[in-house]
Amino acid sequence: MKITVCIGSSCHLKGSRQVVEQLQELIAKYELGDKVELGATFCLGKCQQGVCVMVDEEFHSVSPDTVDTFFDEAVRAKV
């Protein structure tokens, strides 16, 4: 599974750094480093929708406040 977080200027202002840090912690906490690849990109083209995150080919809008729920539903449930 590949998770790609937008770190472009709009998403950065909405908390993409915190989202990346929280995802790193969750991947380590649940020992998913061998199953989940975390990466970053500049602009996924949906700047109005918050911190843009792709899980494989599926788009998600995430904020620092919703990372835990997103991780449980979009990552842990599918690994």
C-alpha positions as CSV (number, residue, x, y, z in Angstrom):
1,M,0.0,0.0,0.0
2,K,1.3,3.5,-0.9
3,I,0.2,6.6,0.9
4,T,1.1,9.9,-0.8
5,V,0.5,13.2,1.1
6,C,0.5,16.5,-0.7
7,I,3.0,18.9,0.7
8,G,2.3,21.8,-1.7
9,S,1.7,25.3,-0.3
10,S,-2.1,25.0,0.2
11,C,-1.9,21.6,1.9
12,H,1.1,22.8,3.9
13,L,-1.0,25.7,5.3
14,K,-3.7,23.2,6.3
15,G,-1.4,20.9,8.2
16,S,0.3,18.5,5.9
17,R,3.4,18.4,7.9
18,Q,1.5,17.3,11.0
19,V,-0.4,14.7,8.9
20,V,2.9,13.2,7.7
21,E,4.3,13.1,11.2
22,Q,1.2,11.5,12.6
23,L,1.1,8.9,9.8
24,Q,4.8,8.1,10.5
25,E,4.0,7.5,14.1
26,L,0.9,5.4,13.4
27,I,2.8,3.2,10.8
28,A,5.5,2.6,13.5
29,K,3.0,2.0,16.3
30,Y,1.1,-0.7,14.3
31,E,4.4,-2.1,12.8
32,L,3.2,-1.6,9.3
33,G,6.5,-0.3,7.8
34,D,6.9,-3.4,5.7
35,K,3.3,-3.1,4.3
36,V,2.8,0.7,4.0
37,E,5.0,3.1,2.0
38,L,4.6,6.8,2.9
39,G,5.6,9.4,0.4
40,A,5.0,13.0,-0.5
41,T,4.2,15.0,-3.6
42,F,3.5,18.5,-4.6
43,C,-0.1,19.3,-5.5
44,L,-2.7,16.6,-6.2
45,G,-4.9,19.2,-7.9
46,K,-7.6,19.3,-5.2
47,C,-6.3,22.3,-3.2
48,Q,-9.8,23.3,-1.8
49,Q,-10.3,19.9,-0.1
50,G,-7.8,20.1,2.7
51,V,-4.7,18.1,3.0
52,C,-4.9,15.8,0.0
53,V,-3.9,12.2,0.6
54,M,-3.8,9.3,-1.9
55,V,-4.0,5.7,-0.7
56,D,-2.9,3.8,-3.8
57,E,-5.4,5.4,-6.3
58,E,-8.0,6.5,-3.8
59,F,-8.3,10.2,-2.8
60,H,-8.9,11.3,0.8
61,S,-9.2,14.7,2.4
62,V,-7.4,14.6,5.8
63,S,-6.6,17.1,8.5
64,P,-4.4,16.8,11.6
65,D,-7.6,16.2,13.6
66,T,-8.9,13.3,11.4
67,V,-5.6,11.4,10.9
68,D,-6.5,8.6,13.4
69,T,-9.9,7.9,11.9
70,F,-8.5,8.1,8.3
71,F,-5.7,5.7,9.3
72,D,-8.1,3.2,10.9
73,E,-10.6,3.2,8.0
74,A,-8.4,3.7,4.9
75,V,-5.2,1.9,6.0
76,R,-5.5,-0.5,8.9
77,A,-8.8,-1.9,7.6
78,K,-7.2,-2.7,4.2
79,V,-3.7,-4.0,5.1
